[in-house]
Amino acid sequence: MPRQIVISAFAVLLCFGWLIAEKDRRLDPAVVYGPGPAPDRIVLTWAGDPASTQAVTWRTDTSVTSAVAEIAAATDGPEFSLKPRRVPAATEPLRSDLNEAHYHSVHFTGLDPDSLYCYRVGDGFNWSEWNQFRTAAKGPAPLTLLYVGDAQNAIWQLWSRVIRLSVLTAPGARFIVHAGDLINKSGADAEWGEWHRAADWINRTIPSFPTPGNHEYGGGSLDDHWRPQFTLPENGLPELKETNYFVDIQGVRMVSLDSMRMQQEQIDWLDRTLAGNPNRWTILTFHYPLYSAGKGRDMKKLRDLWQPVLDRHAVDLVLTGHDHTYARSNLLSGTNARSGKAGTVYVVSVSGPKMGQLTSDVWWERAAEDSQLFQVIRIDGGRLHYKSFTARGNLYDAFELRKQKGKANKLVNLVPASPENRRAPGGKNFIP
């Protein structure tokens, strides 16, 4: 056999062996994201009044059949841990594509408003660390919240920096709005593992306010993870438990609509919910935008259904996702009106790395392509301050809404002087 052929064959064998070795080095998702007896995927949400209650949900393997949580008023030293109140957890099983697990949830009640609490979860032997959260104030008070669009793809690798920087930018945020498509493939346990791993202690400290996107649905059904892992209000339509709901916090009514299904049926519920709103401010979140920033994604049917209700009740702000671009409107009202001096501010944003293309149908005051962003919203009395930041922490967009007695809101644009982030000619969508 010629020497060159022998050398070539040997090189091929070496290359093949290297590929096998590299494949063997890849971590098995079933191992990386598998449950154990110790609590993981701990996440705070609300199922009741944020001033006097707090919900917490976590996961273990199936060996844990009786779980508990402990809570105590925080102190400057460790003495809070000596006599905590113990609360038994509700437990439900979940069989995913990778494993079987138990999800446990506790609803702390009887808490004092605007107070700091320490809590931990476990089974009485295996415990999480002690975490802290603060209850909401009773009644109107200054409020800061975070809002992020789709995390969805390469969550651990490319979304982590965004959610972490958001909290460093607004350390006093009281909750985080997730506007759908938290993951990419419905039912994918490893992707939920990435989502929890990326936010980690943030989820344990700052409550989440999630609304589902189309990627939380598979074959028309909600991801089986959603309800076991999020303990949310059940004050919406009975058929849309924990996807259609609202929470009142410090003078704001926060509403989640499920834009994936029963769009028509939610109209009457939304009309009643907004008509009975005692709060000064109203913010809605849902996944599909009424005004789309994405090429070929206009949601005219949904806009025709829902915008008349929003106009009738003077909704202040709508936070959405889906388009993988950024766009923020002026005050918009009327099914066909795309500018005006009264109405609602509509926002589409994206925090994950999947990037889309802007539509040519311009309706926005500020827009962006190829930009991962997070938003900080602060409400203080009659003013709402909004800022959007890039993944590098640069201010990208800003405005202020001002309440006016007997009049529509006044919008003050505070857009930075920097040019809009636009894709270079010939550029393509980035999809991890």
C-alpha positions, 0 to 999 in steps of 0.5 A, a space after each residue: 500500500 502506498 505510503 500516502 494512502 496509509 497516512 491519509 487513512 490514519 488521518 481519517 481515523 484520527 479525525 473520526 476518533 476526535 469527533 467521537 471523543 468530542 461528542 462524548 465530552 458533551 454534557 447530557 442534558 438529562 444529567 445537567 438539568 435533572 432533579 435531585 432531593 435538594 430544591 432547585 428552580 426556585 421562583 417567586 410569583 404572586 397568587 394574591 395581594 403582593 402587600 400581604 402574600 408571596 408565592 414560591 415554587 420549586 422542584 425536586 426529584 420524586 423522592 421528596 413527597 412532603 415538602 415545606 417552606 419556612 419564613 421569618 421577618 428579616 433581621 440584621 443578624 441571623 437570629 431570624 432563623 431560630 423561630 421561623 414559621 413553617 408552611 406545608 407545600 402542595 406537591 404535584 408530579 410532572 413527567 417531562 421529556 427528560 425526567 420525572 420531578 415533583 414541583 412544590 408550591 407554598 403561598 405565604 399569607 398574613 405578611 406585613 406590607 413593605 416588609 423584608 422577609 427571609 424564607 427557605 424551602 426544602 423537605 425538613 432535611 435538605 434545604 435551600 439557602 435563606 433568600 429574601 423578598 420584600 412585600 409591596 406597600 399597601 396602596 399607591 407608592 413609588 414602584 420600579 419594575 423590569 420588562 423583558 421580551 423573548 429570552 427563547 434561544 441560547 438562554 443560558 449562553 446569551 440571555 444570562 447577561 441581559 437579565 443579570 444586567 437588568 437587576 444591576 441597573 435597577 436593583 430596587 425592581 419589585 418584579 419582572 415582566 416576561 412577555 412570552 417565549 421564555 423558552 423556544 420549544 414547548 415541553 423542553 425541560 432543558 430549556 426551562 433548566 437554562 431559563 432558571 439557571 440564567 436568572 438563578 438567585 434573581 428568580 428567588 428574590 424578585 417575583 416574576 410576572 410571566 405571560 405565555 408566548 407561542 413557544 410555550 404552546 405546542 400543538 395548541 396546548 400550554 407547556 406542561 411546565 407552566 402551571 406546576 412551576 409558576 404559582 399565579 393568580 386564578 382570577 382570569 377566565 377559568 379556561 385560562 388559569 394562570 395565563 390570563 390574570 391580574 395583580 394590583 400593586 402600589 397603584 398599578 393594575 398589571 394584567 396578563 392576557 393570553 394572546 395565544 387562544 380564546 382572544 374573543 372570549 377575553 374581551 368581556 373579562 378585560 372590559 370588566 377588569 378594567 372597568 373595576 380598576 381602582 388604580 391610577 395606572 394600568 399596564 397590560 402584557 401579552 405576547 403578540 403585539 397589536 402593533 407589530 415591528 416585525 416584517 410580515 407579522 401584522 396582527 390586525 385581527 387581534 388589534 381589531 378585537 382588543 384595542 377598542 377595549 384598551 381605548 375605552 379604559 385609557 390603558 397607559 402602557 402595553 408590553 409585548 414581544 414576539 417580533 425579535 425587534 424593538 419598537 415603541 410608539 407614540 400615544 396610539 388610539 383607534 383601530 386605524 389611527 397610528 399617531 395622535 395626542 391621546 391613547 396608549 403607548 405600545 412596546 415590542 422588545 426582545 431580550 434574547 439573541 434571536 434577531 428579526 427584521 423591522 417592518 417597513 410600516 413605520 408607526 414607532 418613535 424609536 426602533 431597533 434591529 439586532 439589539 438585546 434589550 431590557 426595560 426599567 419602568 418607574 412609577 411615582 405618583 402621576 408620572 411613569 418613567 420608561 427607559 430601555 437599555 441595550 445588553 451593554 447597559 447603554 440607554 437606547 430609548 426613554 420617555 415619560 408619561 404624565 397624568 393630567 386631571 381630566 385629560 389624556 396622558 401627556 407623553 414626553 419623548 426623551 430619546 437619546 441623540 444616538 442613531 437607531 440600531 439598524 442592520 447593515 444592508 444585506 445582513 441576515 437575521 441572527 438565529 442561534 
